[in-house]
Amino acid sequence: MNTATTTKIEAILYLKGKPLSVSEIAEYAACDRATVEEGIIELMDSYAHRDSALEVVETTDGYSLQLRPDFHDLVQTLIPVELGLGALRTLAAIALNSPILQSDLINLRGSGVYQHVPELVELGFVRKRRDNESRSYSLQVTPKFHQYFQIEQLPQPFDSDQKEQQLELDLAVKSGE
C-alpha cells in the first residue's frame, strides 16, 4: 500500500471530524474504493498497534478518526460546553426540580423548553423518559451533569408544608415566642 495515500486518508478523516463512507473518502483522496479500503485497514491496524489516544473505527455512518473511550473524561475537562443563557436556565430548573414533567417545565420556563431539552439530552446532561401517569415526559439530570458541574448534591427546595412550617418558626422566633 502507498503510505502517501494512507496518510492522505488519515488527514481526510482528521480534517472532516465526522464519519465518512468509503465513497466519500475515495472522492476526497482522488482514488478508487479498493485503495481506500486497503488504506483504512492499514490505518486501523497501525492505530491498534501504537500507544495512541486516537483510533480509526467503523460506525454506522462510515469510518471515523476519534478519541479512544479511555480519554473521554478529558473532553469534559478541556472542552467546555457552550450553553446559551436560556438553555442554562432550563437546565437549572430541571436540576432544582428533578424529576420534573416537561409540561410543568414549560409552565415554569415557557416554550423555549422545546429547543432546550433536546440540546440538553444530546449533551448528556438530562434524561428524558415517558411518564406513565401523564402524556408528558419526565426530565431529570444525569450523573454527567453532576460530574461536569462538579455538584455532588443539589439543595432540595422546600415543599409548601415545609415552607409554611419554616415561616411559622421564623415568625415565632421574631415575635419572641
Rosetta blueprint (number, residue, H / E / L):
1 M L
2 N L
3 T H
4 A H
5 T H
6 T H
7 T H
8 K H
9 I H
10 E H
11 A H
12 I H
13 L H
14 Y H
15 L H
16 K H
17 G L
18 K L
19 P L
20 L E
21 S L
22 V H
23 S H
24 E H
25 I H
26 A H
27 E H
28 Y H
29 A H
30 A L
31 C L
32 D L
33 R H
34 A H
35 T H
36 V H
37 E H
38 E H
39 G H
40 I H
41 I H
42 E H
43 L H
44 M H
45 D H
46 S H
47 Y H
48 A H
49 H L
50 R L
51 D L
52 S L
53 A L
54 L E
55 E E
56 V E
57 V E
58 E E
59 T E
60 T L
61 D L
62 G E
63 Y E
64 S E
65 L E
66 Q E
67 L E
68 R L
69 P H
70 D H
71 F H
72 H H
73 D H
74 L H
75 V H
76 Q H
77 T H
78 L H
79 I L
80 P L
81 V L
82 E L
83 L L
84 G L
85 L H
86 G H
87 A H
88 L H
89 R H
90 T H
91 L H
92 A H
93 A H
94 I H
95 A H
96 L H
97 N H
98 S L
99 P L
100 I E
101 L E
102 Q H
103 S H
104 D H
105 L H
106 I H
107 N H
108 L H
109 R H
110 G L
111 S L
112 G L
113 V H
114 Y H
115 Q H
116 H H
117 V H
118 P H
119 E H
120 L H
121 V H
122 E H
123 L L
124 G L
125 F L
126 V E
127 R E
128 K E
129 R E
130 R E
131 D L
132 N L
133 E L
134 S L
135 R L
136 S L
137 Y E
138 S E
139 L E
140 Q E
141 V E
142 T L
143 P H
144 K H
145 F H
146 H H
147 Q H
148 Y H
149 F L
150 Q L
151 I L
152 E L
153 Q L
154 L L
155 P L
156 Q L
157 P L
158 F L
159 D L
160 S H
161 D H
162 Q H
163 K H
164 E H
165 Q H
166 Q H
167 L H
168 E H
169 L H
170 D H
171 L H
172 A H
173 V H
174 K H
175 S L
176 G L
177 E L
